[in-house]
């Protein structure tokens, strides 16, 4: 599936899944069930990608993603600047608690953040 298809599908899923109401001041109150559908992004073709404990190459490798993997990004943060198949970036994608992949190896279709920032 092409990145544009992923982004279009994600937008449709978000639009369909967001619910809420408007309070007296006119502000919207989104319900807890308004989370968007999970979007999976492909890692660079032919690459085995290191998953690290933190957003830098000095962090322990906790596992290696096999070639042609697709990942769900739970949040993103800034870390060490990395150059990879998709450019140079300091954005790291959290795929699970304590598991980070450089966004330089993930085809998100953007040079910026595509989801919430990690807290």
Protein Blocks (a to p, Z undefined) as FASTA:
>chain_A
ZZklmmmmmmmmmmmmpgcdddfkopacddfklpccdddddddehiacdddfbdcfkbcc
fbdcdehiacddfbdcdddddddfkoccfbdcdfbghiacdfklccehpabdfbdcdZZ
